[in-house]
Amino acid sequence: MIDAKTWTDPHCPVARAVDIVGDKWSLLIVRDAFDGARRFTQFQRNLGIAKNILADRLRALVDDGILECVPNANGTRTEYVLTGRGADLFTVVLGLRQWGERHAFGEGEKHSILTDSVDQRVPTLRVLDGDGRELISSDTHVVRDLGALESGSDGRM
């Protein structure tokens, strides 16, 4: 499964995540799975994707533990359902959606919105520190040597 991959950057979590779900079709398949798509034909119809590309992406998402194949209620067809790992991509998809709402549409251009179970618009994601204060990128840094951090040095590179 994942151990056999050649990673773009073996030490970077962002690079590893992009290696798994970073192409547009994979993310759109995951988005559609969150929206309730489960069957090959549903994904194909929603995305307008070629069958061979869809089959390849579904296979990769299953191999990487994002989706799992389950028989439908009649046992006649395979359905694709999000695993726990796949469900953990919700904040990623939501963040992309919200970025797209802010930056990928012109002023007044219509687009879909995401609402909660009582039809309230989902609030904008915010990253908070341990005390509940909002963080921005300049408030953070990457620790490259976790061992050094655990031993008391700052481990920055």
Residue frames as a rotation matrix with the C-alpha (Angstrom) as fourth column:
MET 1
0.582 0.813 0.000 0.00
0.813 -0.582 0.000 0.00
0.000 0.000 -1.000 0.00
ILE 2
0.995 -0.098 0.034 1.53
-0.098 -0.995 -0.024 3.34
0.036 0.021 -0.999 0.99
ASP 3
0.461 -0.880 0.115 5.02
-0.114 0.070 0.991 2.02
-0.880 -0.470 -0.069 1.86
ALA 4
0.077 -0.435 0.897 5.67
0.812 0.550 0.197 1.07
-0.579 0.713 0.396 -1.78
LYS 5
0.915 0.346 0.207 5.27
0.401 -0.729 -0.555 4.65
-0.041 0.591 -0.806 -3.07
THR 6
-0.351 -0.918 0.184 8.07
0.916 -0.377 -0.136 6.82
0.194 0.121 0.974 -4.32
TRP 7
0.460 0.582 -0.671 7.37
0.767 -0.641 -0.031 10.02
-0.448 -0.500 -0.741 -2.45
THR 8
0.647 -0.172 0.743 7.87
0.403 -0.750 -0.525 13.44
0.647 0.639 -0.416 -4.02
ASP 9
-0.219 -0.667 0.712 9.33
-0.574 -0.501 -0.647 14.61
0.789 -0.551 -0.273 -0.69
PRO 10
-0.109 0.222 -0.969 9.46
0.357 0.918 0.170 11.74
0.928 -0.328 -0.179 1.81
HIS 11
-0.703 -0.246 -0.668 9.68
0.703 -0.096 -0.705 14.03
0.109 -0.965 0.240 4.86
CYS 12
-0.929 0.370 -0.009 6.92
-0.369 -0.928 -0.057 16.51
-0.029 -0.050 0.998 4.01
PRO 13
-0.558 0.786 0.265 3.32
0.378 0.525 -0.762 15.70
-0.739 -0.325 -0.590 5.02
VAL 14
0.200 0.626 -0.754 1.94
-0.486 -0.605 -0.631 18.12
-0.851 0.493 0.183 2.41
ALA 15
-0.374 -0.424 -0.825 3.91
-0.927 0.158 0.339 16.45
-0.014 0.892 -0.452 -0.39
ARG 16
-0.986 0.028 0.162 2.83
0.013 0.996 -0.092 12.99
-0.164 -0.089 -0.982 0.76
ALA 17
-0.205 0.978 -0.039 -0.82
0.183 -0.001 -0.983 14.06
-0.962 -0.208 -0.178 0.89
VAL 18
0.206 0.231 -0.951 -0.58
-0.795 -0.527 -0.301 15.57
-0.570 0.818 0.075 -2.60
ASP 19
-0.779 -0.516 -0.357 1.02
-0.627 0.651 0.428 12.35
0.012 0.557 -0.830 -3.85
ILE 20
-0.824 0.509 0.248 -2.10
0.379 0.821 -0.426 10.50
-0.420 -0.257 -0.870 -2.65
VAL 21
0.099 0.990 0.097 -4.98
0.868 -0.038 -0.494 12.88
-0.486 0.133 -0.864 -3.48
GLY 22
-0.293 -0.357 -0.887 -3.39
0.175 -0.932 0.317 15.80
-0.940 -0.062 0.336 -5.31
ASP 23
-0.967 0.005 0.253 -4.73
0.250 -0.153 0.956 15.38
0.044 0.988 0.147 -8.81
LYS 24
-0.699 0.714 0.046 -8.01
-0.715 -0.699 -0.021 17.09
0.017 -0.048 0.999 -9.65
TRP 25
-0.111 0.723 -0.682 -9.94
-0.442 0.578 0.686 13.90
0.890 0.377 0.256 -10.43
SER 26
-0.499 -0.119 -0.858 -9.12
0.570 0.701 -0.429 12.29
0.652 -0.704 -0.282 -7.10
LEU 27
-0.964 0.133 -0.231 -10.25
0.103 -0.613 -0.783 15.33
-0.246 -0.778 0.578 -5.14
LEU 28
-0.509 0.829 -0.232 -13.42
-0.841 -0.422 0.339 15.65
0.183 0.367 0.912 -7.21
ILE 29
-0.200 0.392 -0.898 -14.19
0.010 0.917 0.399 11.96
0.980 0.071 -0.188 -6.64
VAL 30
-0.734 -0.110 -0.670 -13.76
0.650 0.170 -0.741 12.50
0.196 -0.979 -0.054 -2.90
ARG 31
-0.888 0.452 -0.080 -15.96
-0.418 -0.868 -0.267 15.61
-0.190 -0.204 0.960 -3.09
ASP 32
-0.251 0.833 -0.493 -18.67
-0.718 0.181 0.672 13.62
0.649 0.523 0.553 -4.87
ALA 33
-0.390 0.073 -0.918 -18.36
0.438 0.892 -0.115 10.82
0.810 -0.447 -0.380 -2.30
PHE 34
-0.938 0.086 -0.335 -19.05
0.265 -0.446 -0.855 13.40
-0.223 -0.891 0.396 0.42
ASP 35
-0.606 0.740 -0.292 -22.09
-0.782 -0.621 0.049 14.45
-0.145 0.258 0.955 -1.63
GLY 36
0.130 0.726 0.676 -23.39
-0.609 0.596 -0.524 10.87
-0.783 -0.343 0.519 -1.66
ALA 37
0.434 -0.031 -0.900 -22.06
-0.831 0.372 -0.413 9.37
0.348 0.928 0.136 -4.89
ARG 38
0.209 -0.318 0.925 -21.28
-0.617 0.691 0.377 5.68
-0.759 -0.649 -0.051 -4.43
ARG 39
0.551 0.097 0.829 -21.44
0.405 0.837 -0.367 4.01
-0.730 0.538 0.422 -7.84
PHE 40
-0.501 -0.811 0.304 -19.06
0.605 -0.076 0.793 4.18
-0.619 0.581 0.528 -10.78
THR 41
-0.234 0.478 0.846 -21.82
0.902 -0.219 0.373 5.49
0.364 0.850 -0.380 -13.02
GLN 42
0.796 0.506 -0.333 -22.68
0.601 -0.727 0.333 8.27
-0.074 -0.465 -0.882 -10.56
PHE 43
0.145 -0.829 -0.539 -19.08
0.282 -0.488 0.826 9.47
-0.948 -0.272 0.163 -10.46
GLN 44
-0.644 -0.421 0.639 -18.80
0.695 0.027 0.718 9.30
-0.320 0.907 0.275 -14.23
ARG 45
0.174 0.807 0.565 -22.05
0.898 -0.366 0.246 11.17
0.405 0.464 -0.788 -14.81
ASN 46
0.810 0.161 -0.564 -21.24
0.472 -0.749 0.464 13.86
-0.347 -0.642 -0.683 -12.22
LEU 47
0.164 -0.892 -0.421 -17.67
0.078 -0.414 0.907 14.43
-0.983 -0.182 0.002 -13.40
GLY 48
0.920 0.168 -0.354 -17.83
-0.336 -0.127 -0.933 13.72
-0.202 0.978 -0.060 -17.12
ILE 49
-0.002 -0.986 0.166 -14.58
-0.827 0.094 0.554 11.79
-0.562 -0.136 -0.816 -16.71
ALA 50
0.011 -0.079 -0.997 -13.39
-0.799 0.599 -0.056 9.08
0.602 0.797 -0.056 -19.10
LYS 51
0.888 0.457 -0.049 -14.11
-0.353 0.747 0.564 5.57
0.294 -0.483 0.825 -17.81
ASN 52
0.453 -0.779 -0.433 -10.46
0.554 0.627 -0.548 4.48
0.698 0.008 0.716 -17.89
ILE 53
-0.478 -0.609 0.634 -9.31
-0.109 -0.675 -0.730 7.52
0.872 -0.418 0.256 -15.90
LEU 54
0.241 0.659 0.713 -12.15
-0.869 -0.180 0.460 7.09
0.432 -0.730 0.530 -13.39
ALA 55
0.901 0.076 -0.426 -11.34
0.038 0.967 0.253 3.39
0.431 -0.244 0.869 -12.95
ASP 56
-0.013 -0.992 -0.122 -7.66
0.507 0.099 -0.856 4.26
0.862 -0.073 0.502 -12.38
ARG 57
-0.482 -0.156 0.862 -8.43
-0.474 -0.781 -0.406 6.97
0.737 -0.605 0.303 -9.81
LEU 58
0.589 0.733 0.339 -10.98
-0.718 0.284 0.635 4.83
0.369 -0.618 0.694 -7.96
ARG 59
0.700 -0.403 -0.590 -8.47
0.374 0.910 -0.178 1.96
0.609 -0.096 0.788 -7.82
ALA 60
-0.370 -0.902 0.222 -5.77
0.297 -0.341 -0.892 4.29
0.880 -0.264 0.395 -6.44
LEU 61
-0.214 0.362 0.907 -8.14
-0.774 -0.629 0.069 5.77
0.596 -0.688 0.414 -3.84
VAL 62
0.874 0.474 -0.109 -9.09
-0.341 0.758 0.556 2.25
0.347 -0.449 0.824 -2.73
ASP 63
0.395 -0.811 -0.431 -5.42
0.555 0.585 -0.592 1.17
0.732 -0.005 0.681 -2.65
ASP 64
-0.586 -0.653 0.479 -4.54
0.080 -0.635 -0.769 4.21
0.806 -0.413 0.424 -0.53
GLY 65
-0.604 0.358 -0.712 -7.37
0.791 0.384 -0.477 3.54
0.103 -0.851 -0.515 1.92
ILE 66
-0.945 0.307 -0.113 -9.44
-0.295 -0.949 -0.116 6.62
-0.143 -0.076 0.987 1.03
LEU 67
0.074 0.963 -0.261 -12.37
-0.987 0.109 0.121 4.63
0.144 0.248 0.958 -0.38
GLU 68
-0.753 -0.232 0.616 -13.42
-0.306 0.952 -0.015 1.05
-0.583 -0.200 -0.788 0.10
CYS 69
-0.586 0.550 -0.595 -15.40
-0.565 0.250 0.786 -1.20
0.581 0.797 0.164 -2.22
VAL 70
-0.712 0.461 0.529 -18.54
-0.284 0.500 -0.818 -2.68
-0.642 -0.733 -0.225 -0.75
PRO 71
-0.812 0.515 0.276 -21.30
0.541 0.484 0.688 -4.69
0.220 0.708 -0.672 -2.39
ASN 72
-0.628 0.679 0.381 -24.59
-0.597 -0.734 0.323 -2.85
0.499 -0.024 0.866 -2.80
ALA 73
-0.268 0.600 0.754 -27.67
-0.863 0.198 -0.465 -4.01
-0.428 -0.775 0.464 -0.87
ASN 74
0.776 0.607 -0.171 -28.48
-0.608 0.650 -0.456 -6.59
-0.165 0.458 0.873 -3.57
GLY 75
0.220 -0.801 0.557 -24.91
-0.084 0.554 0.829 -7.80
-0.972 -0.229 0.055 -3.81
THR 76
0.674 0.152 0.723 -24.96
0.642 0.365 -0.675 -7.16
-0.366 0.919 0.148 -7.55
ARG 77
0.607 -0.459 0.649 -22.71
0.284 -0.637 -0.716 -4.11
0.742 0.619 -0.256 -7.90
THR 78
-0.215 -0.754 -0.620 -19.71
0.966 -0.072 -0.247 -2.54
0.142 -0.653 0.744 -6.19
GLU 79
0.836 0.378 0.397 -20.14
0.298 -0.921 0.250 0.75
0.460 -0.091 -0.883 -4.40
TYR 80
-0.289 -0.955 0.065 -17.39
0.587 -0.230 -0.776 3.07
0.757 -0.186 0.627 -3.19
VAL 81
0.841 0.539 -0.046 -17.64
0.342 -0.464 0.817 4.50
0.420 -0.703 -0.574 0.31
LEU 82
0.234 -0.750 0.619 -15.32
-0.533 -0.631 -0.563 6.79
0.813 -0.199 -0.547 2.20
THR 83
0.132 -0.311 -0.941 -13.20
0.732 0.671 -0.118 5.18
0.668 -0.674 0.316 4.88
GLY 84
0.696 0.013 -0.718 -12.16
0.622 -0.510 0.594 6.99
-0.358 -0.860 -0.364 8.06
ARG 85
-0.406 -0.905 -0.129 -9.08
0.618 -0.376 0.690 8.20
-0.673 0.200 0.712 6.19
GLY 86
-0.547 0.277 0.790 -11.31
0.715 -0.336 0.613 9.47
0.436 0.900 -0.015 3.41
ALA 87
0.561 0.821 -0.103 -13.68
0.731 -0.434 0.527 11.17
0.388 -0.371 -0.844 5.83
ASP 88
0.235 -0.572 -0.786 -10.67
0.696 -0.465 0.547 12.99
-0.678 -0.675 0.289 7.30
LEU 89
-0.707 -0.480 0.519 -10.37
0.706 -0.447 0.549 14.82
-0.032 0.755 0.655 3.96
PHE 90
0.337 0.936 0.097 -13.55
0.935 -0.345 0.078 16.77
0.107 0.065 -0.992 4.72
THR 91
0.549 -0.138 -0.824 -11.68
0.315 -0.879 0.357 19.80
-0.774 -0.456 -0.439 6.07
VAL 92
-0.618 -0.784 0.054 -9.35
0.290 -0.164 0.943 19.74
-0.730 0.599 0.329 3.03
VAL 93
-0.490 0.518 0.701 -12.27
0.840 0.065 0.539 19.71
0.234 0.853 -0.467 0.60
LEU 94
0.593 0.728 -0.343 -14.09
0.799 -0.586 0.137 22.35
-0.102 -0.355 -0.929 2.65
GLY 95
0.109 -0.647 -0.755 -10.99
0.260 -0.715 0.650 24.55
-0.960 -0.267 0.090 2.70
LEU 96
-0.837 -0.385 0.388 -10.64
0.438 -0.049 0.898 24.26
-0.327 0.921 0.209 -1.08
ARG 97
-0.028 0.921 0.389 -14.34
0.960 -0.084 0.267 25.03
0.278 0.381 -0.882 -1.50
GLN 98
0.664 0.327 -0.672 -14.11
0.599 -0.771 0.216 28.13
-0.448 -0.546 -0.708 0.65
TRP 99
-0.378 -0.836 -0.398 -10.94
0.205 -0.495 0.845 29.30
-0.903 0.238 0.358 -1.09
GLY 100
-0.738 0.151 0.658 -12.73
0.675 0.134 0.726 28.80
0.021 0.979 -0.200 -4.42
GLU 101
0.372 0.926 -0.062 -15.73
0.928 -0.369 0.052 30.80
0.026 -0.077 -0.997 -3.22
ARG 102
0.517 -0.229 -0.825 -13.43
0.284 -0.863 0.418 33.70
-0.807 -0.450 -0.382 -2.35
HIS 103
-0.152 -0.828 -0.539 -11.01
-0.345 -0.467 0.814 33.57
-0.926 0.310 -0.215 -5.29
ALA 104
-0.818 -0.234 0.525 -12.33
0.311 0.588 0.747 31.51
-0.484 0.774 -0.408 -8.23
PHE 105
0.049 0.899 0.435 -15.53
0.998 -0.023 -0.064 33.44
-0.048 0.437 -0.898 -9.01
GLY 106
-0.693 -0.210 0.690 -16.11
0.378 -0.921 0.099 36.94
0.615 0.329 0.717 -10.26
GLU 107
-0.931 0.363 -0.041 -18.07
-0.190 -0.578 -0.794 39.50
-0.312 -0.731 0.607 -8.29
GLY 108
-0.147 0.985 -0.091 -21.72
-0.837 -0.173 -0.518 38.40
-0.526 0.000 0.850 -8.21
GLU 109
-0.392 -0.034 -0.919 -21.02
-0.710 0.646 0.279 35.19
0.585 0.763 -0.277 -10.13
LYS 110
0.558 0.724 0.406 -23.32
-0.824 0.428 0.370 32.40
0.094 -0.541 0.836 -8.96
HIS 111
-0.501 -0.657 -0.563 -21.94
-0.481 0.752 -0.450 29.24
0.719 0.046 -0.693 -7.38
SER 112
0.367 0.590 -0.719 -23.04
0.278 0.668 0.690 26.45
0.888 -0.453 0.081 -5.09
ILE 113
-0.151 -0.388 0.909 -22.77
-0.829 -0.451 -0.330 26.84
0.538 -0.804 -0.254 -1.32
LEU 114
-0.474 -0.059 -0.879 -22.40
0.303 0.926 -0.225 24.30
0.827 -0.373 -0.421 1.45
THR 115
0.012 0.549 0.835 -24.92
-0.777 -0.521 0.354 24.37
0.630 -0.653 0.420 4.28
ASP 116
-0.914 -0.277 0.297 -25.32
-0.406 0.622 -0.669 22.42
0.001 -0.732 -0.681 7.48
SER 117
-0.805 0.587 -0.081 -28.26
0.578 0.808 0.111 20.24
0.131 0.042 -0.990 8.48
VAL 118
0.052 0.849 -0.526 -30.44
0.739 -0.387 -0.551 23.28
-0.671 -0.360 -0.648 9.26
ASP 119
0.447 0.113 0.887 -29.54
0.870 -0.287 -0.401 25.06
0.209 0.951 -0.227 5.99
GLN 120
0.863 -0.327 -0.385 -27.14
-0.125 -0.877 0.465 27.54
-0.489 -0.353 -0.798 7.58
ARG 121
0.720 -0.669 -0.184 -24.06
-0.288 -0.047 -0.956 28.33
0.631 0.742 -0.227 5.51
VAL 122
0.634 -0.585 -0.505 -21.00
0.759 0.595 0.264 26.48
0.146 -0.551 0.822 6.86
PRO 123
0.900 -0.306 -0.311 -18.75
-0.141 -0.879 0.456 29.02
-0.413 -0.367 -0.834 8.63
THR 124
0.614 -0.761 -0.210 -15.34
-0.467 -0.136 -0.874 29.85
0.636 0.635 -0.439 7.21
LEU 125
0.670 -0.474 -0.571 -12.61
0.652 0.743 0.149 27.53
0.354 -0.472 0.808 8.45
ARG 126
0.613 -0.569 0.548 -10.13
-0.634 -0.768 -0.089 29.08
0.472 -0.293 -0.832 10.83
VAL 127
0.177 -0.647 -0.742 -6.95
0.470 0.718 -0.514 27.62
0.865 -0.258 0.431 12.25
LEU 128
0.789 0.190 0.584 -6.66
-0.392 -0.577 0.717 28.18
0.473 -0.795 -0.381 16.00
ASP 129
-0.407 -0.912 -0.049 -3.77
-0.441 0.243 -0.864 27.85
0.800 -0.330 -0.501 18.41
GLY 130
-0.560 0.117 -0.820 -4.06
0.556 0.787 -0.267 25.94
0.614 -0.606 -0.506 21.69
ASP 131
-0.806 0.250 -0.536 -5.59
0.357 -0.516 -0.778 29.00
-0.471 -0.819 0.327 23.38
GLY 132
0.121 0.948 0.293 -8.25
0.832 0.065 -0.552 29.48
-0.542 0.311 -0.781 20.70
ARG 133
0.155 -0.130 -0.979 -6.58
-0.287 -0.954 0.081 32.43
-0.945 0.269 -0.185 18.96
GLU 134
0.962 0.231 0.147 -6.65
0.082 0.269 -0.960 32.47
-0.261 0.935 0.239 15.16
LEU 135
0.007 -0.995 0.104 -3.35
0.259 0.102 0.960 31.59
-0.966 0.021 0.258 13.51
ILE 136
0.888 0.065 -0.456 -1.99
-0.421 -0.286 -0.861 32.88
-0.186 0.956 -0.227 10.22
SER 137
0.817 -0.558 -0.147 0.94
0.373 0.705 -0.604 31.38
0.440 0.439 0.783 8.33
SER 138
0.068 -0.851 0.520 3.46
-0.214 -0.522 -0.826 33.84
0.974 -0.055 -0.218 9.81
ASP 139
0.346 0.122 0.930 2.53
-0.932 -0.071 0.356 32.55
0.109 -0.990 0.089 13.30
THR 140
0.907 0.061 0.416 3.77
-0.138 0.978 0.158 29.06
-0.397 -0.201 0.896 12.44
HIS 141
0.025 -0.898 -0.439 7.00
-0.999 -0.040 0.024 27.29
-0.039 0.438 -0.898 11.50
VAL 142
0.774 0.170 -0.610 7.97
-0.328 0.932 -0.156 23.82
0.542 0.321 0.777 10.36
VAL 143
0.249 -0.692 0.677 9.99
-0.806 0.239 0.541 21.62
-0.537 -0.681 -0.499 12.70
ARG 144
0.401 -0.146 -0.904 12.01
-0.775 0.472 -0.420 19.30
0.488 0.869 0.076 10.49
ASP 145
-0.511 -0.624 -0.591 13.73
-0.119 0.733 -0.670 17.25
0.851 -0.272 -0.449 13.20
LEU 146
0.528 0.833 0.163 11.08
-0.331 0.025 0.943 16.00
0.782 -0.552 0.289 15.60
GLY 147
0.440 -0.452 -0.776 13.76
0.751 0.659 0.042 14.21
0.492 -0.602 0.629 17.64
ALA 148
-0.668 -0.713 0.213 15.53
0.518 -0.650 -0.556 17.50
0.535 -0.261 0.804 18.27
LEU 149
-0.201 0.696 0.690 12.24
-0.468 -0.687 0.556 19.13
0.860 -0.212 0.464 19.30
GLU 150
0.750 0.530 -0.396 11.52
0.024 0.577 0.817 16.32
0.661 -0.622 0.420 21.77
SER 151
0.162 -0.775 -0.611 15.05
0.918 0.346 -0.196 16.61
0.363 -0.529 0.767 23.22
GLY 152
0.392 0.096 -0.915 14.64
0.691 -0.687 0.225 20.32
-0.607 -0.721 -0.336 23.87
SER 153
-0.765 -0.580 -0.280 16.42
0.234 -0.655 0.718 22.01
-0.600 0.484 0.637 20.93
ASP 154
-0.114 0.807 -0.579 14.21
-0.539 -0.540 -0.647 23.89
-0.835 0.238 0.496 18.50
GLY 155
-0.209 0.021 0.978 14.89
0.449 0.890 0.077 21.49
-0.869 0.455 -0.196 15.58
ARG 156
0.729 0.513 -0.453 14.35
-0.117 -0.559 -0.821 24.21
-0.674 0.652 -0.347 12.96
MET 157
-0.265 -0.787 0.557 16.04
0.674 0.262 0.691 23.99
-0.690 0.558 0.461 9.56
